[in-house]
Amino acid sequence: MSIALSIVEAVDAKARQEGAGAISEITLVVGRLVGIEPEALRFCFPAAAKGSLAEDASLVIDEREGRGVCSSCGAGFPVLFYLAECPECRSLAVQVVSGNEFLIESITIEEGE
């Protein structure tokens, strides 16, 4: 719930700064490695948005798969954790290159009166 409240607070402040009358859509990017459950966020969002410019907004969540690249052999592969083993050479020198994102990608605002 605290994450949903923080998102609403941020987009509401930005929309008010832009003179918006309402927010119709919020798009988030959530990597699978950040530990945020998109379904829980979707569940909490309506309560968090109540009374804000985002009250009737739709919440779009772009879930990003965790991906790693082996520093030893260069293989790219899906990862479920930050610590991963390369399936090609068994090296533990793996750099996570995606799946750790969490950001507000865009908000769609409606003009104020």
N, C-alpha and C positions, 0 to 999 in steps of 0.2 A: 504494500500500500504506500509506503514512503517513497518508493521509486515513482509510482504513478502520480503521487502528489507533487513531486519535484518536476516531473515532465509538464504537468498542467500549469504549475507556477511559472515555469520558464516560457512556455508558449503563450500563456495568457499575458505575461508582461510584454513580450515581443509584439503580440497582436495589438495591445493597447498603445504601445509606442508608435505603431504604424497607423493608428486611427481606425482599426477594424471594428466592425459591429459584432462579428462572430467568427469562429474558426469552424470550417466545415470538414477538414481532414488533417490528420497528423500522421506523418510517415516516419517510422523509426527503423534503424538498422540495429539488430541484436544478434551478436555472434553467439554461437552455441557454447563457447568456452567461458563466457562471462558469468555464468551462474544465475541468470535471470530466466525464469520460466515465462515464455510468451503467453501461455494460457492464463497464468495467474495475473499477469499484467492486463490482459484483456478483461478479466473478471473484475479487477479493482478499478479500472479506468472510469466507468460511469459514475461511481461514487466519488472518486477523486475530482472529476470534472464538474460535479453539480455546483451550480451557482457561478461558474466561470464562463468565459467566452467559448470554451471548448465543450460546453455541456452537451451539445448535439453533434459533436464532431465524430467522424468515423476514425478509428485507429487502425492504421495499416502497419503491420510488422513484417519487415524483410529479414527473415532468419538466414544467417550466414553460417555455412558449414566451417568447422575447424579444418585448416589445411596446414601442412608442414612441408618444409623442404629440407632435405638432408644436406648438411654442409660437407659431408664426405664424398657422396656420389652424385648429388644433384637431383635425386628422385623427389618427386612431389606426390603427396598422398594425404588422405583424410586423417585427422587426428581427433581423439576424443578428450585428451588431456594435454596440458602444457608439457608434460614429460612424456616423450614418445620415442619409440624405436623405429628406425627405418626398416621397412619390410624388405628392401632390396639387399642392403649390406649389413644390417643389424647395428649400425652406429647409433649412438645416443646423441650425436651432434645434430639435433633437429631444431630448426628455427620455425616457430609458428608464424605464418604469414597472413592468416585470416581466421576469423572465428572469435577474435577478441574485441570486436567492435561493439560500441554502444553509443549511439548518437541519434539526435533528432535530425533526420535528413531533410524534411521539409514540413511546412505548415501551409495550408490553403486557407486564406482569410476572405471574409466577405466585407464589403465596404460598410462603414458606419453611417449613421444618418446625419 
